[in-house]
């Protein structure tokens, strides 16, 4: 898709995915980039990381993490998704036994320092989309698709999985009680322990439990994880694209892909 570098770009959302998208447009030489979002830096809990480096935002060569499965892929899919997702589509099957990880906090905080002054401090609503598409040549939405849906009849569906999670947030005094070795992610399909995934990456730990197995742990939070949607709002406009797992409402989409996809498309 060819656009003049003078094209007016709007990125909706200022979380990691949004700012990684902005960084891609900046690297490509687009000078007119506006971020339409509430001006609020995302809090980052637990063992989050990037699967690929982002030039200009990640430093060093990353760190290799090991990925382990307890039980079988089928047991894992049943435990986490209740049979709603095929075992072949789950992360223990799709991801290699070890891969490189890059510091998402470092990348996001650096992007915030570079691009926060472009944020409009305006909450986006579906009713604004017609004006946004009219005033900008390229629009990338990283806001959850369920929040941007204009379907008034209720025909659009947003499949998701609620889980329970607790992740380290030292600044809030929150710490994950499940301990695994550093640089390790364990996917657990067995019934011996209630949690289905525990991680320890870049010094931060996270543990997650299926919806029906909420443990009595302080500061545990309900998390909605997108699986898929039939929502096609705004997608008939060639200047519009969705990015990120929540923006696309698609399972398995990773944060760094907002950067790489924009670099490829534009």
Residue, then its C-alpha position, 0 to 999 in steps of 0.5 A: x500500500x503506497x502513501x505519500x510521506x506527507x500523509x496524515x496518520x492517526x494512531x488510536x490508543x497509547x498503550x505499548x501496541x499503539x506507541x510501537x505503531x507510532x514508532x514504525x511510522x516515525x521510522x518510515x519518515x511520516x512527520x504528521x502522526x497524531x495519537x488519539x487517546x487519553x494521555x495515560x501511560x499503561x501500567x505493566x504487571x508481571x512477566x510481559x516481554x517482546x518476542x522480537x526486538x524493535x529497532x530504536x526501542x530495545x537495547x542489547x541482544x535480549x535473553x533466551x527463555x525456556x518454555x515448558x509444558x506440563x501435561x499434554x496440549x489437549x489437557x492444556x486446551x481443556x483446562x484453559x479454554x474448556x474445549x473452545x480452542x483446538x490444542x494446535x492453536x494454543x501457545x505450548x504448540x505454537x511456540x518453540x521450547x526456547x526463544x528470545x525475549x526482549x524487555x517490553x517495559x524498556x521499549x514502551x517507556x522509551x517510546x513514551x518518552x519519544x511520542x507522548x507529546x503527540x497524544x491528544x488526551x481525548x477518549x475515542x468513541x465509535x461515534x468519532x470514527x467518521x470524522x477521524x477517517x475523514x481527517x486522516x489519511x491513515x488510521x490504525x486502531x489499537x483500542x479494543x475492538x469491542x469498544x470500537x464496534x459500531x454495531x447497534x443491532x448486536x450481531x457482532x460477537x467478541x469471543x473471549x476467555x476470562x482468566x484470573x491473574x496476578x503479576x508483580x507490580x513492586x510499585x504497588x506492593x503486589x507480588x506473584x506468590x507462584x515461583x518458577x525459575x528465572x527466564x522460564x514460562x511453564x504451561x500447566x495442563x495437569x490438575x495437580x496445581x490450579x494455575x495454568x501458566x506461570x512465568x518469570x521473565x526480566x525479574x517479574x513473575x506472573x501466574x494465571x488461573x482458569x475462569x472457574x478456578x479463582x484462588x484465594x489470593x490477594x490482588x488477583x484480577x480478572x483478565x479478558x483475553x480475546x479469541x476472535x470476532x466477526x466485527x468488521x466495523x470500519x474495515x471497508x475503508x482502505x486507510x483503516x487497520x487494526x493492530x494488536x491482540x485487543x485491537x484486532x480481537x484475535x488470539x495469538x497476536x503479539x505486541x511487536x507485530x504492530x511495528x513489523x506489520x506497519x513497516x511491511x505495509x507502508 
